[in-house]
Amino acid sequence: MGFLAPNMADVDIRQWRTRPYQQRIRPLAEHWAGHGFGTPGIVHLLYLVKITAYALGGIAVVSLTPGVGGIAHFGSWWAEPLVYQKLVVWTLLYEVLGLGCGSGPLSSHFLPPVGAFLHWLRPGTVRLPPWPDRIPFTSGTRRTAADVTLYAAVLGAAGWLLCAPGGPGAAGVAAPWRVAVLAAALALLGLRDKTVFLAARAEHYGLTLLVFLFPAADMTAALKLIMLALWWGAATSKLNRHFPFVVAVMISNSPLRPAWLKRRLYRHYPDDLRPSGLAAAAAHGGTVIEYVVPLVLVLSHGGTVTTVALAVMVVFHLHIMSTFPMGVPLEWNVFFIYSALVLFGHDAAVGAFALHSPALAAVLVLSLVMVPVLGHVRPDLVSFLPSMRYYAGNWATGLWCFRKGTEHRLNEHIVKASGLPVDQLTRLYGADTAELVLHQGLAWRAMHSHGRALVGLLPRAVDDVESYDVREGEMVAGAVLGWNFGDGHLHNEQLVAAVQQRCGFAPGELRVVLLESQPTHRSRQHYRIVDAASGLIEEGYVNVRDMVVRQPWLDDDTPAIPVEPIEAPRPVTEAAAAHE
């Protein structure tokens, strides 16, 4: 791996371009299995610098709070309730600025390495309201001056709360009315733009803000229940056939794992890139850890058992960070480690079920039980973040297919904070390397079980794949919305309509393949094929069992997977003929 240049697959670019799509994916999938994304060493270093800046910045900001004490006295105040509150607000601010999850090259943000605040402070950019037909004054997809003001209000309220002193009394917590200002601003902004709301990680930090509105006596117990729910929600989401694929792909991306170990994660590298027994054991072992150890932390109240359980969870999150997963939720894992040490270490004696407020209990049941259950049963209704379906490989996903020569319209007609990923990469490395890097991202997707389905659905979406530039939906969302983090609901029909309204693609010029998450009680996933101009082309279901038995590149002779169409499909050539 180079320090400045990416470690790309060893292919002859001219010959590689002449191959069919399936054959272009294969060498890149094989390369991923041994080298991951091929990220330059300087990028890993920059992520480490960013994590350090997050941690030291938070400590510095908190140390300036009157009455807390300077950095030299960190050991005496690191676990105080007010300090925990301030670090929650600091982390929320860091995330809503786009500096945490979804930043940098591992989220398709190359130059500049973030979109987020550059995008959300600019009128005219695209926004996606969650319920435009149900909530008054939220319709439309254009960011107005009012939206920019509301976003700035969230930033200002967070900064104001960070600078505020603690309240009177021994508890020394932040004044609830100050917290309420930030929570209200975030909620109002979320009704206008779901992208910013998700970027703030509101399912974690936003819920925590609500806890701060209740009596301080209930705070530690409620925060413990939130941590338990996040761990158990993630573990529950991994009870599927997708997760071993995630583990193999994620560890392959780690710069700290030897090549021989990465190869053993697959059944027969490089010919059979289905996850091996080792990958499956690692996946299921991690799930057991995420169920059992948090339960031990909740039930134990200090001593050796608690110390050992804390050590296991610290190593667990350090392992995730060391793989540099796509989407890079690195700061989130740092905060998990800090929270575990504070809530289950320093405050081990406080029972997790020692709640006195029925209203707070109702908020927790709604947020930690009812919303995730709905998200597992009806994933089309709830984002994978509030559903707490993390790292599971069971995400809504999509591929955008631009007829060659039409992708540039996104630059010409859409207000954005940065160029498309292809433009950013071309500026950095040139056109040839840019094309390889983009296809490396497609190979990454194809190595997941749901990626097999997307690749297999391509022949049903377009008449000739070679006539299109196939792009990851994540990359499109990152450029058009300013942020992306694995949520296919950010680049589904709603974004297609917003793009079409601005770009006016002709029939056949932009086709989008969309795949919904697998419901917990079903073994199939809903797919749609959409034409930006003419609407729904086809929808139906793919069975998970048909995905997990195939290779990322499927097969040249049968480059498709079995489907169960809901209605008779329109011939692909119909839209193509209309285009011509």
N, C-alpha and C positions, 0 to 999 in steps of 0.2 A: 504494500500500500504506500503510495506516495504521500509526502507531507503537504504538497501544494496541488498536485494534479490527482484527479480521481483514478482509481484502479478499475479500468474498464475491461470488459471481455476481449480476449484476443481474437478479433475477427477482422477480416478484410472488409472495410466499410462498403466498398463498391459492390463486391460480390454479395455481401449480406443484404444490401438494399434490394437486390434482384430476387431474393427468396420470398416465397409466400409468407403471410403473417405468422402462421404456426412455426415455420422454420426460423423466422427471425426471433421469436420468443424463446425457442429452445436453448441456444447457446447462452442467452442472458439468464435464463432460469438456472442453468448449470453453474454459471458464474456466481449467481447469488448464493447458491448452496455452499460454495466454498469461501466466498469473500463478502457476502452481503451487498450493500449498495455500492461498495467501493469508495466510500466516503474518504476524502483526503484527511490526513492526520490533523491538519490545521483546523478543520471543522470540529473534530472531537475536542481539540484544545479550546476552541471558542465556546463550545457548550459547557465545558468545565469552568471556564472563566465566568460565563453567565450564571451558572449555579452558585459560584462563590460570590458574585456580585449580589445575587438575590439574598443569600444568607447574611452576608456582612451588612448589606444595605438595611435589611430588616432589623438587625441588632443595633445598628447605628441610629436608625429612626426611633426605635423604642427607647434607647438610652437617653435621648433628648427630652423625653417626657418628664416634666417636673415631678420630683419625688421618687422616681424609679431608681436613679443612681447611674453613674457612668459605666462605660464598658468595662472598666477595671473591676467593677463589682458584679459582673455578669453572673457569677456563681450564686449570688444571693437573691437574684430577682428573675432568673430565666423562666421559672415555672409559675410566677404570680398570675392570678386571673387577668389583671389588666394587661400584662405582657402578652398573654395568649390572645386576648382580644385584639390587641394592636397588630400582632403578627398575622391574624386572620385577615384583617383589613389590608395590611401590607401585601399579602399574597393575592387577595382579590384584585387590588390595584395593579399588581404586577401582571396578573393574567388578563385583565380587561384592557390593558395597554397592548397586549399581544406579545409580551416578552417571555411568556412561559410556554404552555402547551401550544402546539401549532406554529412554532417559530423556526426560522432557519432552514437550511437546505433539506433536512429530513422531513420537512413539511412543504417542500416545493417553493420555499421563499429563499431565493438565492441573492438577488441584488435589486432592492434592499432585502435584508434578512427577515424583515417583518412587514406586514401590511397593517392590519388592525387600526391603531390610532391614526396612522397616516391616511387611512381610508375613511374612518368613521368621523373624522373632523373635517371632511371635505363634502360640501353640499353637491348633490347631483349623482352621488354614487348609489349603487343598488342596495336596497335593504329588503328584508323578507319578514313581514309581519306574520306571527303564528296563526292568528284567527281574523283575517281581514274582513270576513263576511259576518262576523259575530260581535266583534268589539268595535264600537263606534270610534271614528277618528283615527283608525289605524290602516285603512286601505291604501293601496298604492305601493309602488316599489322604488320610488325616488326619494333619496335622503334630502330632507329639507333643512333650512336653517334651524327650525325648531328641534329636529332630531340631533343636529350637531350640538345645539345648546343643551339638550337633555343629556347627551353623552358627556359633555364637558361638566355638567352638574354632578354626574356620578364620579368623575375624576376629582372634582373639587370637594365633594362631600367626603370621599375617602381620605384625601389629603388633610382636610379639616379635622377629621376624626383622629388621624395619626398625630396631629399637633396638639390635640386637646388633652388637658390633664385628666387624671382619674377623678371619680366622684368622691364625695365625703364618706367618712366611715371607714371601718376596718377592711371592708371588702375591696375598696379602691377600684371598682370597675368603672368602665366608661358610662357616661350618662345615657340612659336608654333613649332619650329624645334625640340625641346626636346619632345614635345607631339607626333610629327610625328614619331619619332624613335620608341616609344612604340606602337603606332597604327600600324605601318608597321610590327613590329616584331610579334604582336598578329595576324595580318591578315595572314602572311606567315605561322605561326604555325597552324592557323586554317585550312589552305589548306592541311596540312599534317595530322592533327588530330582534328576532329570535337569535340571530347570529351573535350579537354582542352579549346577549343574556347567557348563551351557552359558553362563550369565551370566558365569561367571568366565573365559570364553574359554579353556577348558582345552586346546583343540586347539592353542593357541599358547602361552599362559603356563604352563599345566600341563605341557606337554611340555618347555618351557624349564626348569622346575623339575627335571625328571628329568635334564636335561643337567648341571645343577649338582651332581648326586650323583656324577658321574664326575670323574676327574682334571682339574685345571685346564688341563693342556696341551692337552686336546681341546676345551675350551669354545668358543673362537672359531670353529674349523672347523665344529663341530656347529651353532652358531648361524647361521652363514652358510648351511648346507644347509637349515635351517628356513626362513630368509627366502626362499631360492630356491624351495623347495617351495610356500610360501604364494603367492608371485607366480605361479609356473607353474600351481599348482592353480587359482587364480582365472582365469588366462588360458585354461586348458583348458576350464573350465566355460562360457566365453563363446563357444565354438565351436558356436553353435546359432542358430536363427532368432528367439529371444526377445530377445537382447541389444540390438539396435537400438531396440526398444521401451523398454527400461530407460534407455538413454542419452537418448532424447528426453524421457521423463517426468522424469528426474533433472535435466537441465539446465533444463527448464521451471520447476523449483522453485527455481532459484538467484536470489537477490535481486540478483546482480551481473551478470546477463546482460540485454542490451537486448531489448525486446519483438520487434523485427524479427528478431533471431536466433532467438528461441524459435519464432516462426511458421515459419521456414524449416526447422525440424526435422521438419515434417509435410508430407505430399505436397501438400495443398491446404487450408490452414487457412481456415475452421474446418470445412469440409464433409468432408474426408478426413483423419482423424487417424492414419493409418498412418505409420510413420516414413519420412522422405524419404531421398534419396540422401546428403544431408549427415549425417543421423543415423547411417546405416549406415556411412559412411566414418569418422565419429568413433568408432563402436563397434569397427570392425575395426582402425582405427589404434591405438586404445588396447590392443587385444589384442596386436598386433605389438610395441608398446612393452613390454608386460608379459612377453613371451617373450624378446625380443632384449636389452634393456638389462640385466636381471638376469644374463643369461648373460655379457655383457661385464664386469659387475662381478665375477663369479666367476672369470673367466679373466684379467682384468687385475690387476696388482699395484701400482697407484699410477700417478702421472703424469697427463698431460693427459687420456688416454682415460678413466681412472677418474673424474676430476673432472667431465668432461662427462656421463658416465653418471649420476653422483650427482645432478648438477643436473637432469637429465631426470626422474629418479625423485622428487626433491623437488617439482618442479612438478607431476608426475603426481598425487601425493597431495594437494598443495594444491588442485588442481583438484577432486578428489573432495570435499574439505572445503568448498569454496566453494559447492557445490550444495546444501548442507544436506540430504543424502539422508534419506528416511524411515528411521527406525531410528537415525539420527545416530551412526554409528561414528566420531566425530570424534577422540576420544582415541586410538583404535586407529591412526588414520592419523598422528597426531602421533608415536606410538611407532615406527611404521614409519620415519618420517623420521629420528628419533634413531638407530634401529638401523642404518639404512643408512649414516649418517655415521660411526658408531662402527666397525661391522664391516667395511665396504668402503672407508671413508676412512681413519680412524686406524689400523686393523689390516689395511690392504690387502696387506701382505706375507705374511700368513698364508694358506696355501692352504686352500681349502674342503674338500679331500679328504684333509687331513693328519690322519686319525684313527688312533689307536693302539689303541683299545679295541674288540674285536669285540662285546662286549655292548652298547656304546653304538651301534655301527653297526646292530645288530639292532633296537634300540629305534627308531632313525630309519627304518629300512626299513619296520617295522610301521606306524609312525605317519604317515609321509610318503608311503608308496607303497601299502601293502596296504589300509589303511582308506579312503583316498580312492578307490582303484580300485573297491573294493566299493561305496562310496557312489555312484559314477557308474553302475555296472552295476545295482545294486539300491538305488536311492535310498529305498525304503521301509524299509530296514534301518538306515540311517545318517543322522543329521542333516546338513543342508547345511553346518554349521560344521566338524565333523571331516572331512567330505567335501571341504572347501575349495572349495565351489561358491559363491563370493561374487559379489554384484552381477550375477549372470548372468540374472536374470529367470526362472530355472528352479527355482522353489521349490514345496514342498508348500504348498497354500493351502486356504482354506475360507470358506464363508459360513454363518452361523447365522441361521435364520429363526424368530423367536418370533411365535406368533399374538398379535395385538394384545391388550394387557392382561395378558400373562403374563411379560414380561421382568423385572418387579419382583421376581419370586420369587428371582432371583439375590441381591438385597439382603436378602430376608427369611430365607433359609435357608442362605446361604453366608457363612462368616466371611471377611472381607476387610479389607485395610488402608485401602481407599478405596471410594468409590461407583463405580458404572458410569460410563463416559465420558459417556453422555447426561446423567447427574445432575451430573457435574462441569461440563460445558459449560452446562447450564441455570443453574447457580449463577453462572457467569461472564457469560453473554451473554443469557440468556433462552431460552425453549423454541424460538422460531422459528429463531434463529441456530444453536442446538444441533443442530436437525434438519438444517439446511443443511450444517453442518460434518461431521456424520456421513455424509451422502450425498456430500460432497466426497471423503471417504475411500473410499467405494464407487466413485466415479468414477475415483479414482487407480488402484484395483485393476483396473477395467474397461479402463483404457488399456494395461495390459500384455497380452501375448498370452494368458497363462493366464487373465487376468480376463475375456476374451471367452468362454472356456469356462464359467467360473463363472456369468456372466450368462445364457449360453445354456442352462445346466442348471437354472436356477431353475424354469422352467415344468414340468420333469419332477419337481421336488421337492415343489412345493406346488400345490394346486388353484387358488389365487387369490393371486398375489403381493401384491396390494393389501391382503389381510387379514393380512399379516405385517409385522413390523418386521425388516428385513434388516440384519444386523450383520456387520462384518468379524470373521473368526475371531481376528485379531490383537487386536482390542479386547476380545473376550471373555477371551482368555488373559491379557492385561495386567491385567484386573481380577480374575479368579478366581485366577490363579497369581502375580500380583505382578510379572511381567516378560514381555516379548514382544520378539522380534527377527527376525521373518520366518520362523520355523520352524513350518510347519503341523503338524508332529508334536506340538506342544504344545497343539493344539486339535482333535485327531482323536478317534477313538472312545473313547480312554482318558479324555479330559476329558469327553466327552459322558456316559460312564457315571458318572463322579464327580459331575457336575452332576445327573444324573437321580436318583442315590442320595439326594441332599439335597433336591431340589426336587419330584420326583414329577410330572413333566409327563404329561398324558394323551396318548394317541395323536393325532398331528396338531398338537400344541401347539408342539413344537420339532422342526424338521427341519434337518438339517445337510448341506450339499453339500461334499464333500471331493475335492480334486484332488491327486494325487501328482506329484512331479517327473518329467520326461522322462528315461528312461535314455539313456545315451550311444549305445547301439546300436539304439535304437528311435525311431520318429518319432511315437509316440503316448503319451498319458498316461492312467493309470488313475484312474477316478473312482468314488466311492461316494456314495450318497444314504442317509442314516441318519435314522431316527425315534428320538428319545430313549427312547420308551416301548416300541416294538415292534421296534427293531433295523434291520437292513439292508433297505432298500426296493429298491434297484437298484444295480448296479455294471456297469462296462464301460470302454470306452476312447473317448477323443476324439483325433483326429488333429491334429497341430500345423498342418498345412497349412490346416485348416479354421478355425483361430483367426487366423492372421496375415493373412488376406485380408479380415477383417471390421472394422467400426467398433466402438468401445466400446459403443455403444448397440444394436448389431445392427440389427434392423428390426422395426417395430411389427407387420407382417403375419406375419413368421416369426421370433418372438423365441426361437429355439433354434438349436442347431448339430447337425450329424449326429453320431450316436453309434454305437458297436458294443457293445450290451449283452452281458454275459456270460451273463445268464439273463433269462428273460421278466420284465419289470417288473411289480410290483404296481400296480394303478391307484391314483393319488393319492387318489381319492375314497373308497377303502376305509377308510383311516385317518381321513379327514374324517368319514365316516359313523359310525365307532366313537366319534369325539369327540362327535358330536351325540347 
